[in-house]
Amino acid sequence: GKTRGGGEPLSPPTISGDLGTFMGWVDERRKLKVFTNADTPEDAAEARRNGAEGIGLVRTEHMFFASDERLKAVRQMIMADDPTARKVALDKLLPFQRADFEGIFSAMDGCHVTIRLLAPPLHEFLPNGEMHDVCQMMADELGIEYAQVLDKIHSLSEVNPMLGLRGCRLGIVHPEISEMQARAIIEAALNVKKAGGNPKPDIMVPLVGTVKELEHQSNLVRRVAKQVFEERGASIEFRVGTMIEIPRAALMAGEIAKVAEFFSFGTNDLTQMTFGYSRDDVGTFLPTYTSEGILPADPFQVLDRDGVGQLIKMAVENGRKTNPDLTCGICGEHGGEPSSIEFVAGVGLDYVSCSPFRVPIARLAAAQAVVTAEKGIKAAHAQ
């Protein structure tokens, strides 16, 4: 070998040459669209180079960690004691969110972009460490009393925050949060449209378990959109849908689809709640389960067809009975796993969404699903 001093010029990987020809054949056969999970314009552009046809999941909370200024505003929002004070902090976040969405809409021009409203519990935005240190850090950062921070943290404390005040519950209890995000999305879309772009925003309400929850948030989003349209003297087409990640939502899909314009199956949480497993803690028993044959595979890596898969199948069927135009996709980790893609293709999903670098794998798996289904049909006819 040879040793070279300094760095060599690098370029991002591209799908070209023989691989490009092969992937062209792949795209001719597949029926499923392949979207990506992306939180930045850079990720969106990378996914598009890999053949992504849209974004199936933008996690807005990831944008809050992009700078200390944003994180400080989020913490100010958390410490607020009333909607007025909370709105002061949210007004600081609005331009950041709007600019982020403009970048993503521009990178995915002409493609659907599914933006999930704030999903995680608020404690995830607090500093890590011992309670005393966290309270002192927050007090110094925000210029408030230590005791005030301590009282607020105690008032927000939950035994199981992942099943507590998060997702649509957060937007219902504190509607000003959803209002800010809806305004940022719609204003960004209008700005990109004015600049000559073709944004296609899809606004996704997370963690819905009842149709009333979705009605509340959908009405809020449409009210804010109407306000922005009147202010700007312009409008944009958009859709409002929901993430199906709670088993009850899958069971109530027929009713929820009367309000939702699309379903996106969040199979990470849907798997957790269907099995009753914590994804963060399965390492204590899952290796034994798979080695002993209790489970055929890690259900967080390979979709559980018999349980979670049947909830998806039922939700798609019942949802389309009440809303024949319902778009359905998947945006969990399973969206880039070949055998999971084969299953969801068979139950009528319109798209899968995965990380930017798994897009080529998903495109190939979607084509293979068509070939496998055709072989099955031919074999059945031969009998």
C-alpha positions in Angstrom: 0.0 0.0 0.0 0.9 3.7 -0.1 0.8 6.2 2.6 -0.2 9.8 1.7 0.2 12.9 3.8 -2.9 15.0 4.4 -6.4 14.4 3.3 -7.7 13.2 0.0 -10.6 15.0 -1.8 -13.9 13.3 -1.0 -17.3 13.3 -2.7 -20.6 12.0 -1.4 -21.6 8.5 -2.7 -23.9 8.6 -5.7 -26.1 6.1 -7.4 -24.7 6.1 -11.0 -23.3 3.8 -13.7 -24.3 0.1 -13.5 -25.9 0.7 -10.1 -28.0 3.5 -11.4 -29.2 1.3 -14.3 -30.0 -1.5 -11.9 -31.9 0.8 -9.6 -33.9 2.1 -12.6 -35.1 -1.5 -13.2 -35.9 -1.7 -9.5 -38.1 1.4 -9.7 -39.9 0.1 -12.8 -41.1 -2.9 -10.8 -42.0 -1.5 -7.3 -45.3 -0.1 -6.4 -44.5 1.2 -2.9 -43.2 4.7 -2.8 -40.0 5.2 -0.7 -39.9 8.3 1.6 -37.2 9.2 4.1 -37.1 10.3 7.8 -35.2 13.6 7.8 -34.9 16.5 10.2 -32.6 18.8 8.2 -32.3 20.1 4.7 -29.0 18.3 4.4 -30.6 14.9 5.3 -33.4 15.6 2.9 -31.0 16.4 0.1 -29.0 13.2 0.8 -32.1 11.1 0.8 -33.3 12.6 -2.5 -29.9 11.8 -4.1 -30.6 8.2 -2.9 -34.0 8.2 -4.6 -36.4 9.3 -1.9 -39.7 10.5 -3.2 -40.7 12.5 -0.1 -40.3 12.8 3.7 -42.4 10.5 5.8 -41.2 11.9 9.1 -39.8 15.2 10.2 -39.2 15.1 14.0 -39.6 18.8 15.0 -38.2 18.2 18.5 -34.8 17.5 17.0 -34.6 21.0 15.7 -34.8 22.4 19.2 -31.4 20.9 20.0 -29.7 22.6 17.0 -28.4 25.6 19.1 -28.1 26.8 22.7 -30.4 29.7 21.8 -33.2 27.4 20.7 -32.8 25.1 23.7 -32.9 28.1 26.1 -36.2 29.2 24.5 -37.6 25.7 25.0 -36.6 25.7 28.6 -38.1 29.1 29.0 -41.4 27.7 27.6 -41.2 24.8 30.1 -40.7 27.1 33.0 -43.6 29.4 32.0 -46.5 29.5 34.5 -49.2 30.7 32.1 -50.0 30.7 28.3 -48.9 34.4 27.9 -45.4 33.7 29.3 -45.3 30.4 27.3 -46.1 32.3 24.1 -43.2 34.7 24.7 -40.9 31.8 24.5 -42.6 30.2 21.6 -42.4 33.5 19.6 -38.6 33.1 19.9 -38.8 29.6 18.5 -41.1 30.4 15.6 -38.5 32.0 13.3 -36.2 29.0 13.8 -38.9 26.5 13.0 -40.0 28.5 10.0 -36.5 28.7 8.6 -36.0 24.9 9.1 -39.2 24.1 7.3 -38.3 26.4 4.4 -35.0 24.6 4.0 -36.7 21.2 4.0 -39.5 22.2 1.7 -36.9 23.6 -0.8 -34.8 20.4 -0.6 -37.9 18.3 -1.3 -39.5 20.6 -3.8 -42.6 19.0 -5.3 -42.6 16.1 -2.8 -44.8 15.5 0.2 -43.1 16.4 3.5 -44.8 14.9 6.6 -44.0 17.0 9.7 -44.8 15.6 13.1 -45.9 18.0 15.8 -44.0 17.9 19.1 -44.0 14.4 20.4 -41.6 13.7 23.4 -42.2 14.6 27.0 -40.9 18.0 28.1 -38.3 16.6 30.5 -36.2 15.5 27.5 -35.3 19.2 27.0 -33.9 19.6 30.5 -30.2 19.3 31.3 -28.9 15.9 32.5 -27.5 15.5 36.0 -28.5 15.6 39.7 -31.6 17.5 40.6 -29.6 20.2 42.5 -27.2 20.8 39.6 -30.1 20.8 37.0 -32.1 23.4 39.0 -29.1 25.6 39.5 -28.1 25.4 35.9 -31.6 26.3 34.8 -31.9 29.1 37.3 -28.6 30.6 36.1 -29.5 30.2 32.4 -33.0 31.7 32.6 -32.3 34.3 35.4 -34.9 32.9 37.7 -34.9 31.6 41.3 -33.7 28.2 42.2 -36.8 27.4 44.2 -39.0 28.4 41.2 -37.2 25.9 39.0 -37.4 23.2 41.6 -41.2 23.7 42.1 -41.8 23.6 38.3 -39.8 20.4 37.9 -41.7 18.8 40.7 -45.0 19.9 39.2 -44.1 18.3 35.9 -42.7 15.1 37.4 -44.3 11.9 36.1 -43.8 8.2 37.1 -43.9 7.1 33.4 -43.3 10.2 31.2 -43.4 8.1 28.0 -47.1 7.4 28.7 -47.7 10.8 30.2 -47.9 14.4 28.9 -46.5 14.0 25.4 -47.7 13.9 21.8 -51.2 15.3 21.1 -51.8 15.5 24.9 -49.2 18.2 25.1 -50.8 20.1 22.2 -54.2 19.8 23.9 -53.1 20.9 27.3 -50.9 23.6 25.9 -52.5 24.5 22.5 -50.1 27.4 22.0 -47.3 24.9 21.2 -49.3 23.3 18.4 -50.3 26.8 17.2 -46.7 28.0 16.9 -45.7 24.9 15.0 -48.7 25.0 12.6 -48.0 28.7 11.9 -44.3 28.0 11.3 -45.2 25.2 8.8 -47.8 27.2 6.9 -45.7 30.4 6.8 -42.7 28.4 5.6 -44.8 26.7 2.8 -46.1 30.1 1.7 -42.6 31.6 1.6 -41.3 28.7 -0.5 -44.3 28.9 -2.8 -43.8 32.7 -3.3 -40.1 32.0 -4.2 -41.3 29.7 -7.0 -41.2 26.4 -5.2 -43.9 23.7 -4.9 -44.1 22.7 -1.2 -46.5 19.9 -0.1 -46.8 20.0 3.7 -48.5 17.1 5.6 -49.0 17.9 9.3 -49.0 14.9 11.5 -50.6 14.7 15.0 -48.7 12.2 17.2 -49.9 9.7 19.8 -53.6 9.9 19.0 -55.8 7.3 20.8 -59.2 8.8 20.3 -60.9 10.6 17.4 -61.6 13.6 19.7 -57.9 14.1 20.2 -57.4 14.3 16.5 -60.4 16.5 16.0 -59.0 19.0 18.5 -55.6 19.3 16.9 -56.9 19.2 13.4 -59.3 22.0 14.1 -56.5 24.0 15.7 -54.2 23.5 12.7 -56.9 24.5 10.2 -57.8 27.6 12.3 -54.2 28.7 12.4 -53.8 28.1 8.7 -56.9 30.1 7.9 -55.5 33.0 10.0 -52.1 32.9 8.1 -53.9 32.7 4.7 -55.9 35.9 5.6 -52.8 37.7 6.9 -50.8 36.8 3.7 -53.5 37.0 1.2 -52.4 33.7 -0.2 -53.0 30.0 0.5 -51.4 26.6 0.1 -52.8 23.0 -0.1 -51.9 20.9 3.0 -53.1 17.8 4.7 -53.6 16.8 8.3 -53.2 13.2 9.4 -52.1 11.2 12.4 -49.5 8.7 13.5 -51.0 5.3 14.4 -48.8 4.2 17.3 -51.2 3.3 20.0 -53.1 0.0 19.7 -56.4 1.8 20.4 -55.9 4.0 17.4 -55.5 1.0 15.2 -58.7 -0.5 16.6 -60.6 2.8 16.1 -59.1 3.5 12.7 -62.4 3.6 10.9 -63.6 6.5 13.1 -60.2 8.3 13.1 -60.0 8.1 9.3 -63.1 10.3 9.1 -60.9 13.1 10.3 -57.4 12.1 9.1 -56.3 12.5 5.5 -53.4 10.1 6.1 -52.2 7.4 8.5 -48.5 7.0 9.2 -47.8 3.9 11.3 -45.2 4.6 14.0 -44.1 1.0 14.5 -41.5 1.7 17.1 -44.2 2.8 19.7 -46.8 0.5 18.2 -44.5 -2.4 18.9 -43.7 -1.2 22.4 -47.3 -0.8 23.4 -48.6 -4.0 21.7 -46.0 -6.2 23.3 -45.7 -4.2 26.5 -42.0 -4.1 26.0 -39.8 -1.1 26.7 -37.5 -0.7 23.7 -34.8 0.7 26.0 -34.9 -2.3 28.3 -35.4 -5.3 26.1 -31.7 -6.1 26.2 -32.3 -7.8 29.6 -34.4 -10.6 28.1 -34.7 -10.4 24.3 -31.4 -12.3 23.6 -32.8 -15.2 25.7 -36.2 -14.9 23.9 -34.7 -15.2 20.5 -32.2 -17.9 21.4 -34.9 -20.0 23.1 -37.3 -19.5 20.2 -39.9 -17.6 22.2 -39.6 -14.9 19.5 -38.4 -15.5 16.0 -36.6 -12.1 15.9 -36.2 -8.8 17.6 -39.7 -7.2 17.0 -38.1 -3.7 17.0 -35.9 -4.7 14.0 -38.3 -7.1 12.1 -42.0 -6.3 12.1 -44.1 -8.7 14.1 -46.6 -9.9 11.4 -48.8 -11.9 13.7 -49.6 -9.1 16.2 -48.4 -5.6 15.2 -48.8 -6.5 11.6 -52.5 -7.5 12.0 -53.2 -4.2 13.8 -51.7 -2.4 10.7 -53.7 -4.6 8.3 -56.9 -4.0 10.2 -56.3 -0.2 10.5 -55.7 0.1 6.8 -58.8 -1.8 5.9 -61.1 -0.1 8.3 -59.7 3.3 7.6 -60.3 3.0 3.9 -63.8 1.8 4.4 -64.7 5.3 5.8 -62.1 7.2 3.8 -61.3 5.6 0.5 -58.7 8.3 -0.3 -56.7 7.6 2.9 -53.0 7.6 2.3 -51.2 5.0 4.5 -47.5 4.6 5.2 -45.0 3.5 7.8 -42.2 5.6 9.4 -40.7 3.4 12.1 -37.4 1.5 12.0 -39.2 -1.2 10.1 -39.5 1.1 7.1 -36.0 0.1 5.9 -36.1 -3.6 6.8 -36.7 -5.8 3.7 -39.0 -8.5 5.2 -41.1 -5.8 7.0 -41.4 -3.9 3.6 -42.6 -7.1 2.0 -45.4 -7.4 4.6 -46.6 -3.8 4.5 -46.6 -3.9 0.7 -49.0 -6.9 0.9 -51.5 -5.1 3.2 -51.9 -2.1 0.9 -49.6 0.7 2.3 -48.7 3.5 -0.1 -45.2 4.1 1.1 -42.4 3.3 3.5 -40.2 5.8 5.2 -36.6 5.1 6.4 -33.3 6.8 7.1 -31.6 8.5 4.1 -28.9 5.8 3.7 -31.5 2.9 3.8 -33.5 4.4 0.9 -31.8 2.3 -1.8 -32.4 -0.9 0.3 -36.0 0.0 0.7 -36.4 0.6 -3.1 -35.0 -2.8 -3.8 -37.1 -4.5 -1.1 -40.2 -2.9 -2.5 -39.5 -4.3 -6.0 -38.7 -7.7 -4.5 -42.0 -7.6 -2.8 -43.8 -7.3 -6.1 -41.8 -10.2 -7.6 -42.5 -12.4 -4.6 -46.2 -11.6 -4.8 -46.3 -12.4 -8.5 -44.6 -15.7 -8.0 -47.2 -16.5 -5.3 -50.0 -15.8 -7.6 -48.5 -17.9 -10.4 -48.0 -20.8 -8.0 -51.6 -20.6 -6.8 -52.9 -20.6 -10.4 -50.7 -23.6 -11.2 -52.3 -25.6 -8.5 
